[in-house]
Amino acid sequence: MVKGEANTKTGLTFIGFIRNMGICYGWTILLLTVFAAIVTFFPIPESIVPITVFLITVISVFLSGFFAAKNIYSRGWLCGAVSGLVYIVTLFLLGSLVFRSFCLRTDFFVMLIICVLSGAAGGIIGVNVKRT
């Protein structure tokens, strides 16, 4: 920000955060749908599916952290990390409701750490993007 310029951005609001999470989940659904179509029509080995789903999740969380932190001026890593945390916990709770199984296993905690770090990385980059 230029010296003497008024700070017109007040930061990330709760509604903005929820909207950002919706966009993040929208990208996840879109990318997973495209991948499902590719798997349906092309001979893709099954071993590729979990890796691709993992990568799509990490990319979506990174983008969520990036866009959440783009409207703030400091602590982008924290904003992005919270975004990653909310993403994976919400996904876990929705999955537990749909599949009627609430089981905290090691893979959940690994994914939790990865999503928090991915969101934090997106937040670091998002807060440092040059604003016009």
N, C-alpha and C positions, 0 to 999 in steps of 0.2 A: 504494500500500500504506500502511496506517495505521502510524504510529510504534509500535514495540513488537510489531507483529504478525509472527509467524513466516512466513518465506517457504516455503510448502508446494510451490510450483511450482519444479521444478528446471530448467525450460527444455525445449527441444525435443530429444527423443531421436532416435536414428537410425531406430528402428522407427516413431516418430511421424512423422518426415519421409517415410519410404517410404509409410506409410499415407496421409499427406496427398497425396503425388504420385498414388497410386492413386485417391483421391477426385477429384483434379483431372482425371485422364484419364477417369474415369467420367463426370464432368460434360461433358467434351468429347465423348465418344462419344454420350451422351444427347442433347445439343444438336444434334450433327451428324446424328443419326438423325431427330430431329424435323424438322430443316431438309430432309433428303433426302425425307421423306414429303411435306412441303409442295411441294417442287420437282416431285415425281412427280405430284401430283394437281392442281396449280394452274399456270397459265401464268406462270412466273417467268422474266424475261430471264436469259440466261446470264451477262451482265455482273455480275449481283448475286451469283453464287455465290462468286467469290474474295474479295469484300469481306466477305461473311457468314462464310466460313470463317476469315478473318483476325480478325474481331471476336469470334467464338466462342473462338478461341485466346487472344486478349488477355484476354477476360473470365475464362476458365479459369485463366490464369496469375495474374491479379490475385487471384482467390479463393484460389488456392494460397498466394500470398504472405501474404494476409490471415490465413488459418487457421493457417499455419505460425508467424507472428509473434504470434498471439493468446496463446500460452502462454509467451511470454518477456517480460522486463521492459526490455530495451534492445536496440539495434541491429536493430530490426525491418526497416529498409531492407536490411541485409545478408542477413538470413534470407530475405526476400522475393526479393532479387536472385539468391541461390543457388537458390532454388526455381524461378525463371524460367529460369535457366541450365540447371539439370538437366532441366527440362521440354523445352526446345527441343533440347538435345543428344540426349536420349533419343529424342525424336520423329524427329530427323534420322537417328540410327543405325538405328532400327527401320525407317524408310522406305527407307534404303539397303539394308538386308537384304532387305526385301520386294521392292523394285523392282530389286535387284541393280545399283545405280548409286551410286557414291560420288563425288559431285562437289560441291565447295565453290564455290558461285557467290555473287555479290553479294547476291542475295535472301536467302540463308541468313544472312549477316552482318547484314543489315538486320533480319531477323526476330529474330535473336539479341539485338541491341541493344534492340529493342522489347519482347521478352519479359523481359529483365533489368530494364528500366525499369518495366514493368507489374507485375512481381513485387515490385520495390522499393516502388512506390506502395502496393500491397496490404499489404506488410509495415509501412510507416509507419502506415497506418490501423489495421492489426491490433494493433500493439503499443500504440497509444494508445486502444483501445476500453476503456471503463470496465469493470473486472472486478467481479463481485459475490461 
